[in-house]
Amino acid sequence: MVVISALSALVVATGLVVAWGVGVFSSQGEIAAADVCEQVPNRGEVAKTLHAVLPKVSEYSFDESGGPTDNPRFHYFCLVDGSDGPLLDMDVRPTSLGDNWKEWEIQAVNDVDALYTRDLSPFPAGEHAVASSRTAAIADPCFSADGKAGGGQRFSLTTVVKARKPLRLSDDKARSALMRLVADLGRKMHKDAQCDVPSRLTGK
């Protein structure tokens, strides 16, 4: 009986060590509205969404740079970092459109290894929009060729959201979550940039 009890205790102790090693008892860090990049709209809702869908890590941090201006050369970037590396980023910049939408997709997503352009499919938003379980991108009219852009070249506002690591959702639900994030961000950035061409993004 004593031998069995000792063996049982050893098994339990070993199990606890293994569980701790694989993170069973590790807690997920919190994401508050105030943590989210300041220029992202609906920060409270975004905080809840990101906490629910991003990989579980012990700590999350946000880093923001740039912002929309009435100059068609601005660049906005928001990075969501985790305790083990980048998790998601949001990128907004005016872009001149290429010869075709496939060219825009590659340029917009700034793809190197095809990870983020794989399985992209269109969805109805802006001038052109595509999404997958890892990426969502929208082109929305912004600066006119004879207005703020000048030089006979018009600029669309390209907004991209990338999941640097897979979300904790099915592919379909991950795609939907990224589509909502990119549309809300693109809509706000179009307004903040004081574009002289009306947005084609519907909603608030």
C-alpha positions as CSV (number, residue, x, y, z in Angstrom):
1,M,0.0,0.0,0.0
2,V,2.8,2.4,0.9
3,V,4.6,1.6,-2.4
4,I,1.5,2.2,-4.4
5,S,0.8,5.5,-2.6
6,A,4.4,6.6,-3.2
7,L,4.1,5.6,-6.9
8,S,0.8,7.5,-7.2
9,A,2.3,10.6,-5.7
10,L,5.2,10.4,-8.1
11,V,2.9,10.1,-11.1
12,V,0.9,13.1,-9.9
13,A,4.0,15.1,-9.3
14,T,5.4,14.2,-12.8
15,G,2.1,15.2,-14.3
16,L,2.1,18.5,-12.6
17,V,5.6,19.2,-13.9
18,V,4.7,18.3,-17.5
19,A,1.5,20.3,-17.3
20,W,3.4,23.3,-16.1
21,G,6.0,22.8,-18.9
22,V,3.4,22.8,-21.6
23,G,1.6,25.8,-20.2
24,V,-1.6,24.2,-18.9
25,F,-1.5,26.4,-15.8
26,S,-0.2,29.5,-17.5
27,S,-2.7,32.4,-17.6
28,Q,-3.6,34.5,-20.6
29,G,-2.6,38.2,-20.4
30,E,-5.3,40.8,-20.4
31,I,-6.1,43.3,-23.1
32,A,-7.8,46.5,-22.0
33,A,-9.3,49.2,-24.3
34,A,-6.6,51.6,-23.2
35,D,-3.9,49.1,-24.4
36,V,-5.1,49.1,-28.0
37,C,-3.4,51.5,-30.4
38,E,-5.0,55.0,-30.0
39,Q,-6.0,55.5,-33.6
40,V,-7.9,52.2,-33.9
41,P,-11.7,52.7,-33.8
42,N,-13.9,51.0,-31.2
43,R,-11.0,50.2,-28.9
44,G,-13.1,48.5,-26.3
45,E,-14.7,46.1,-28.8
46,V,-11.3,45.5,-30.5
47,A,-9.7,44.6,-27.1
48,K,-12.4,42.0,-26.5
49,T,-12.1,40.6,-30.0
50,L,-8.3,40.4,-29.9
51,H,-8.3,38.8,-26.4
52,A,-10.8,36.1,-27.7
53,V,-9.0,35.3,-31.0
54,L,-5.3,35.9,-30.6
55,P,-3.0,33.1,-29.4
56,K,-2.9,32.8,-25.6
57,V,0.2,34.4,-24.3
58,S,1.1,35.7,-20.8
59,E,1.5,39.3,-22.0
60,Y,0.3,41.5,-24.9
61,S,1.7,44.8,-26.0
62,F,0.8,47.4,-28.7
63,D,3.1,49.7,-30.7
64,E,1.8,52.5,-32.9
65,S,3.5,54.7,-35.4
66,G,2.4,57.4,-38.0
67,G,-1.1,58.4,-38.7
68,P,-3.4,59.7,-41.4
69,T,-2.8,63.2,-42.8
70,D,-4.1,65.0,-45.8
71,N,-0.8,64.3,-47.6
72,P,-0.9,61.2,-49.8
73,R,2.4,60.0,-48.5
74,F,1.4,59.1,-44.9
75,H,1.8,55.7,-43.3
76,Y,0.1,54.3,-40.3
77,F,1.2,51.1,-38.5
78,C,-0.1,49.3,-35.4
79,L,1.6,46.1,-34.1
80,V,0.2,43.7,-31.6
81,D,3.1,41.8,-29.9
82,G,3.0,38.8,-27.6
83,S,5.4,37.5,-25.1
84,D,6.7,35.1,-27.8
85,G,6.7,37.4,-30.8
86,P,4.4,39.5,-33.2
87,L,0.8,38.3,-33.3
88,L,-1.1,40.8,-35.6
89,D,-0.5,44.1,-37.4
90,M,-2.5,46.8,-39.0
91,D,-1.1,48.8,-41.9
92,V,-2.7,51.8,-43.7
93,R,-1.2,53.9,-46.5
94,P,-2.3,55.6,-49.7
95,T,-1.2,53.6,-52.8
96,S,-1.3,54.0,-56.5
97,L,-3.0,51.1,-58.1
98,G,-1.1,48.7,-60.3
99,D,-2.1,47.3,-63.6
100,N,-4.5,44.8,-62.1
101,W,-5.9,43.8,-58.7
102,K,-3.6,40.8,-58.4
103,E,-0.6,43.2,-58.6
104,W,-2.3,45.4,-55.9
105,E,-2.8,42.3,-53.6
106,I,0.9,41.4,-53.7
107,Q,1.9,45.1,-53.2
108,A,-0.7,45.7,-50.5
109,V,0.1,42.6,-48.5
110,N,3.8,43.2,-49.1
111,D,4.1,39.4,-49.4
112,V,7.5,37.6,-49.4
113,D,6.8,33.9,-49.0
114,A,3.1,33.8,-50.1
115,L,1.9,33.0,-46.6
116,Y,-0.4,36.0,-46.5
117,T,-1.6,35.9,-50.1
118,R,-2.5,32.2,-50.0
119,D,-6.2,31.5,-50.3
120,L,-7.2,35.1,-50.6
121,S,-10.7,35.6,-52.0
122,P,-12.7,38.8,-52.7
123,F,-15.3,40.2,-50.4
124,P,-17.6,43.3,-51.0
125,A,-16.0,46.3,-49.5
126,G,-14.4,49.5,-50.8
127,E,-13.1,49.6,-54.3
128,H,-11.6,46.1,-54.0
129,A,-11.1,43.8,-51.0
130,V,-9.7,40.3,-50.3
131,A,-9.4,38.2,-47.2
132,S,-8.2,34.8,-46.0
133,S,-7.8,33.3,-42.5
134,R,-4.5,35.2,-42.1
135,T,-5.0,38.5,-44.0
136,A,-7.6,41.1,-45.0
137,A,-7.0,44.0,-47.3
138,I,-9.1,46.8,-48.7
139,A,-8.5,49.5,-51.3
140,D,-10.8,52.5,-50.9
141,P,-10.8,55.6,-53.1
142,C,-9.1,58.5,-51.3
143,F,-7.0,61.2,-53.1
144,S,-8.0,62.3,-56.6
145,A,-5.6,62.8,-59.5
146,D,-6.5,66.4,-59.9
147,G,-6.9,67.1,-56.2
148,K,-4.8,66.3,-53.2
149,A,-2.8,63.6,-55.0
150,G,-1.9,65.7,-58.0
151,G,0.4,64.8,-60.8
152,G,-2.4,63.0,-62.6
153,Q,-2.2,60.0,-60.4
154,R,-4.9,59.0,-58.0
155,F,-4.4,57.2,-54.7
156,S,-6.5,54.6,-53.0
157,L,-6.3,54.1,-49.2
158,T,-5.0,50.6,-48.7
159,T,-5.7,49.1,-45.3
160,V,-4.3,45.7,-44.4
161,V,-4.7,43.5,-41.2
162,K,-2.4,40.5,-40.9
163,A,-2.5,37.7,-38.3
164,R,1.2,37.0,-37.9
165,K,0.2,33.7,-36.1
166,P,-3.0,31.7,-36.7
167,L,-6.1,32.9,-34.8
168,R,-7.9,30.6,-32.4
169,L,-10.8,30.3,-34.8
170,S,-11.8,28.2,-37.7
171,D,-10.6,29.5,-41.1
172,D,-14.1,30.9,-41.9
173,K,-14.5,32.7,-38.6
174,A,-10.9,34.0,-38.7
175,R,-11.5,35.5,-42.1
176,S,-14.7,37.1,-40.9
177,A,-13.0,38.6,-37.8
178,L,-10.2,40.1,-40.0
179,M,-12.7,41.5,-42.4
180,R,-14.5,43.4,-39.6
181,L,-11.2,44.7,-38.3
182,V,-10.0,45.9,-41.6
183,A,-13.3,47.5,-42.7
184,D,-13.7,49.4,-39.4
185,L,-10.1,50.7,-39.5
186,G,-10.2,51.6,-43.2
187,R,-13.5,53.6,-42.6
188,K,-11.9,55.6,-39.8
189,M,-8.7,56.2,-41.6
190,H,-10.5,57.5,-44.7
191,K,-12.3,60.0,-42.6
192,D,-9.2,61.0,-40.6
193,A,-7.1,61.5,-43.7
194,Q,-9.7,63.9,-45.1
195,C,-9.8,62.1,-48.4
196,D,-11.2,64.2,-51.3
197,V,-12.9,61.2,-52.9
198,P,-15.9,59.6,-51.1
199,S,-15.4,56.3,-49.4
200,R,-17.1,53.2,-50.7
201,L,-17.1,51.5,-47.3
202,T,-20.6,51.4,-45.9
203,G,-21.5,51.5,-42.3
204,K,-20.6,53.8,-39.4
